[in-house]
C-alpha cells in the first residue's frame, strides 16, 4: 500500500513538472492578517488546477492585466516573459454574472461591506458589515470600474473557501484570502481587468 501511494505522488509530481507549473510563495502577512485569517475557515478546492501556480500565459494580454476566465473558474495575473499566475476563483452564477472590461479603481485591506440596494431587495437579511474575519469581502478587495462608473463588482477574498471553483456569488470574483492578498500586493490601481 505504501509503495502505491509513493508511486502516485511521484506520478503526480512528474505530471505537474511536465506542465511547467511552479508554486508561488506565500505573501507576507501583517499581524492583523495573521490573527484575522486564523478566525476564517481553512480549506479550499481539492483540484490542483485551482491552486496558485505560475504558468505559461494563456491570455496573450499585456503584463499587469488581470483576466478572469469564468467558465474555467480561474483568474490570471499576467507577468512579463510569457508567464502568468493562475488562481482558483468562485464566480457569479448565471443569473448574476458580469463580463466585460474594467479597471481596478480602488484597493482596500479588510474592507467594510455595504450591500447594494438590488441585493437587499433579493435578500433582506444582508446588512452592512465592518471589515474583519466575518465580512464576506475577506482580506482584500479590488473595486472594478468601467471608466468612472462603479460596476459594483469586486475581486475579493472570502470566508467560504470551499466555494472556490464554483458559480455561487452575486457576480463578484471570490478568492481564497491568502490568494487575494498575493494578488493585491502585485496589482496597481488602474490595472486592466477582463472578465469573460
C-alpha positions as CSV (number, residue, x, y, z in Angstrom):
1,X,0.0,0.0,0.0
2,X,2.8,2.4,0.9
3,X,4.5,1.8,-2.4
4,X,1.3,2.6,-4.3
5,X,0.9,5.9,-2.5
6,X,4.6,6.8,-3.1
7,X,4.2,5.9,-6.8
8,X,1.0,8.0,-7.1
9,X,2.8,11.0,-5.6
10,X,5.8,10.6,-7.9
11,X,3.5,10.4,-11.0
12,X,1.6,13.5,-9.9
13,X,4.8,15.4,-9.3
14,X,6.1,14.3,-12.7
15,X,2.9,15.4,-14.5
16,X,2.9,18.7,-12.8
17,X,6.5,19.4,-13.6
18,X,5.9,18.4,-17.2
19,X,3.3,21.2,-17.4
20,X,5.9,23.7,-16.2
21,X,3.9,24.6,-13.1
22,X,5.7,26.5,-10.3
23,X,4.3,27.1,-6.9
24,X,4.2,30.8,-5.9
25,X,5.5,31.5,-2.4
26,X,3.0,32.7,0.3
27,X,2.8,36.5,0.5
28,X,3.9,38.4,3.6
29,X,1.1,38.9,6.1
30,X,0.7,41.7,8.7
31,X,0.0,40.7,12.3
32,X,-3.7,41.7,11.8
33,X,-3.8,39.5,8.7
34,X,-2.4,36.5,10.6
35,X,-4.8,37.0,13.5
36,X,-7.9,37.5,11.4
37,X,-7.2,34.8,8.9
38,X,-6.8,32.4,11.8
39,X,-10.5,33.0,12.5
40,X,-11.7,32.3,9.0
41,X,-12.4,28.7,7.9
42,X,-9.4,27.0,6.2
43,X,-9.5,24.8,3.2
44,X,-10.4,25.3,-0.4
45,X,-10.6,23.2,-3.6
46,X,-9.0,19.8,-3.9
47,X,-8.4,20.4,-7.6
48,X,-4.7,21.4,-8.2
49,X,-5.9,23.5,-11.2
50,X,-7.5,25.8,-8.6
51,X,-4.3,26.3,-6.6
52,X,-2.0,29.3,-7.0
53,X,0.6,28.5,-9.7
54,X,2.9,30.3,-12.0
55,X,2.1,29.0,-15.6
56,X,2.7,29.8,-19.2
57,X,0.4,32.8,-20.0
58,X,-2.6,31.6,-21.9
59,X,-4.2,35.0,-22.3
60,X,-1.9,37.0,-24.7
61,X,-2.6,40.1,-22.7
62,X,-0.1,42.7,-21.6
63,X,1.8,42.2,-18.3
64,X,-0.1,43.6,-15.3
65,X,-3.5,42.6,-16.8
66,X,-6.0,40.5,-14.8
67,X,-8.0,38.0,-16.8
68,X,-10.9,36.1,-15.2
69,X,-11.9,33.0,-17.2
70,X,-15.4,32.5,-15.6
71,X,-16.1,29.1,-17.3
72,X,-12.8,27.7,-16.0
73,X,-13.1,29.4,-12.6
74,X,-9.6,30.8,-12.7
75,X,-8.0,34.2,-12.6
76,X,-4.7,35.0,-14.4
77,X,-2.4,37.9,-13.4
78,X,-0.2,38.4,-16.5
79,X,3.6,38.6,-15.8
80,X,6.4,39.5,-18.2
81,X,8.2,36.9,-20.3
82,X,5.1,34.9,-21.3
83,X,4.2,33.9,-17.8
84,X,1.1,34.4,-15.5
85,X,0.0,33.5,-12.1
86,X,-3.2,31.4,-12.1
87,X,-5.6,31.5,-9.1
88,X,-8.7,29.5,-8.5
89,X,-11.9,31.6,-8.0
90,X,-15.6,31.5,-7.3
91,X,-17.6,33.4,-9.8
92,X,-21.2,34.8,-10.2
93,X,-23.9,32.3,-11.0
94,X,-25.6,32.7,-14.4
95,X,-28.3,35.0,-13.1
96,X,-25.8,37.5,-11.6
97,X,-22.6,37.0,-13.6
98,X,-20.9,40.0,-15.2
99,X,-18.5,40.1,-18.1
100,X,-16.6,43.0,-19.6
101,X,-13.5,45.1,-19.3
102,X,-12.9,47.3,-16.3
103,X,-10.0,48.7,-14.3
104,X,-9.0,48.5,-10.6
105,X,-10.1,51.9,-9.4
106,X,-9.6,51.2,-5.7
107,X,-8.0,48.7,-3.4
108,X,-8.8,48.0,0.2
109,X,-7.5,45.9,3.1
110,X,-10.2,44.2,5.2
111,X,-12.8,46.4,3.7
112,X,-16.2,47.2,5.1
113,X,-19.1,45.8,3.1
114,X,-22.3,47.7,2.2
115,X,-24.6,45.5,0.1
116,X,-26.0,47.2,-3.0
117,X,-29.8,48.1,-3.0
118,X,-30.7,45.4,-5.5
119,X,-29.1,42.8,-3.3
120,X,-31.0,44.0,-0.3
121,X,-34.2,43.6,-2.3
122,X,-33.4,40.0,-3.1
123,X,-32.0,39.1,0.3
124,X,-33.4,41.4,3.0
125,X,-31.2,39.7,5.7
126,X,-28.0,41.2,4.2
127,X,-26.6,44.2,6.1
128,X,-23.6,46.4,6.4
129,X,-20.6,44.5,7.8
130,X,-17.4,46.1,9.2
131,X,-14.2,44.8,7.8
132,X,-12.8,41.7,9.6
133,X,-13.0,37.9,9.6
134,X,-16.8,37.8,9.4
135,X,-17.0,40.2,6.5
136,X,-17.9,38.5,3.1
137,X,-15.3,40.5,1.3
138,X,-12.4,38.9,3.2
139,X,-8.9,40.1,3.5
140,X,-8.7,42.4,0.4
141,X,-10.9,43.9,-2.3
142,X,-10.2,45.3,-5.7
143,X,-13.0,47.6,-6.9
144,X,-13.9,47.3,-10.6
145,X,-14.9,50.4,-12.6
146,X,-15.8,51.0,-16.2
147,X,-14.3,54.4,-16.8
148,X,-15.5,56.4,-13.8
149,X,-18.6,54.2,-13.2
150,X,-18.5,51.7,-10.3
151,X,-19.6,48.3,-11.7
152,X,-20.5,47.2,-8.1
153,X,-18.4,44.1,-8.8
154,X,-15.3,43.3,-6.9
155,X,-12.4,40.8,-6.8
156,X,-12.2,39.9,-3.1
157,X,-11.4,37.3,-0.5
158,X,-13.9,35.0,1.1
159,X,-14.7,33.4,4.4
160,X,-16.1,30.4,2.4
161,X,-13.0,29.0,0.7
162,X,-14.7,25.7,0.0
163,X,-16.7,27.5,-2.7
164,X,-13.7,28.3,-4.8
165,X,-14.2,26.6,-8.2
166,X,-18.0,27.2,-8.2
167,X,-20.5,29.6,-9.6
168,X,-22.1,30.8,-6.3
169,X,-21.6,34.6,-5.9
170,X,-23.8,37.5,-6.8
171,X,-21.3,38.4,-9.6
172,X,-18.2,39.2,-7.7
173,X,-15.0,37.2,-8.1
174,X,-14.1,35.4,-4.8
175,X,-10.6,34.2,-4.0
176,X,-9.0,32.4,-1.0
177,X,-7.9,35.1,1.4
178,X,-4.2,34.2,1.0
179,X,-4.6,34.4,-2.8
180,X,-6.3,37.8,-2.8
181,X,-3.5,39.1,-0.6
182,X,-1.0,37.9,-3.1
183,X,-2.9,39.4,-6.0
184,X,-3.5,42.7,-4.1
185,X,0.3,43.0,-3.5
186,X,1.0,42.6,-7.2
187,X,-1.7,44.7,-8.8
188,X,-1.5,48.5,-9.1
189,X,-4.5,50.8,-9.2
190,X,-5.8,51.3,-12.8
191,X,-4.8,47.8,-13.8
192,X,-6.9,46.4,-16.7
193,X,-9.3,43.6,-15.8
194,X,-11.0,41.4,-18.4
195,X,-13.9,39.2,-17.2
196,X,-15.0,36.7,-19.8
